[in-house]
Amino acid sequence: MNWGVFEGLLSGVNKYSTAFGRIWLSLVFIFRLLVYVVATEKVWSDDHKDFDCNTLQPGCTNVCFDHFFPVSHIRLWALQLILVTCPSLLVIMHVAYREAKAQRRRDAGGGSYHCVYPNPGKKRGGLWWTYLLSLIFKASVDMVFLYIFYRFYENYSLPRLVKCELQPCPNVVDCFISRPTEKTIFTLFMVVTTCICVVLNLIEAAYLIGKRCRERLLLSTHQ
């Protein structure tokens, strides 16, 4: 990973975010991304290798593992982080588009140039809608993944023992999950941080809408 480019992206997101957005970014970077990179992959690296069933029937262990772990936990979390962070990059791209457009008009207009965007990063017009929709999208993605994790890992917990009776297992077999307590703790940590991020996104969206309504109200009273 090119950390210089990544640092530039983070500084750009911080620059155009509100206070709530900066707190959200810190949570995502420190408590979700870094935890994923440093610890989560190691916790789930042995999930298939150490998934043991009390049978020697060929294929039984693989079928049971696929039934209880239809999608890798770490891959789901990686997909969630990608989808959650992409909208923030769209905001940066929108600001860059404004700056490029202003530069083209400046070059074409010369001394008669009229500045359309005195502050390209100010959340007005289309940028306001881009920012608001990015917040709604991020909150929606997190809530969808919370539901997915709940469906795949009931109550967000992993049992020590699961019973499997799928073909080609000869009968009901007992299967044991590797380090279920540790994995449950990390799953709950992910759920808590995701819920906090959802709340921050909704608060920021309400703040933007409330601020815009107040500005419109003040403008109408002065007219």
Steps between C-alpha positions, in 0.01 A plus 500: 500500500627849411456674834587841349202484265280363777603783732415751228154350457438509876607864524270584209202327666576679827527836323151486353322330791311642795604428859277192501661383176848531651397292799350241262821488298709449814277212609518336158876538470605413856233263630399328177768515233803464727334228708419317178855528367680423826282241673192377320669310217711309754196415711312347206800352316444154652121483466502225236818323602390452861131434433485142629215251465489161674484304174738370236238507224659676197337834424294517820722759671512721191123493454436579866753783496338652191159476670603679819743744330341574158714813458833573665460744788813698410398529134159632600664753731745603223211551256315702762800729560545554125135590443490726806809703410431544126232774542750721684732475202212606273471821703871568440454432129206742488713774659783424256251530212391841629861616527583376149190669358589828671856475365376444142271804523781704649730408214232568238361821648819687580424830670124467455485174692210465743569261786217247520647312798681745733546208739476167308492300823201687642199271513261684271295390199593164357780443754249528784289227341807285431608529862152430638446199273843366596396507866174319427682243286764433769238456771295272273800282413591456867144408593476249213823333609384492862198305379718270286730423791199436722361252249829319452609510866184483707505757781850594375649210694677178408417181693769256607306204361276473194312194382494413132294239316551601137596260224747329470520482881386150606299633798488797738862598565646740751722776361721732704585859406850627564530775768127587511531733802769713339310519174179595682682783680634642173157463337335693783774764479425538130126525567542768769733716288269462200199611707692806622592587140135467392390735779771754405392491135135556591588783741716666234221468242250654744750778575543583130124500436431707813770750407364536147143545627616766746686688225196491275280621787736789580519593131122506467459720809751757368327531162 
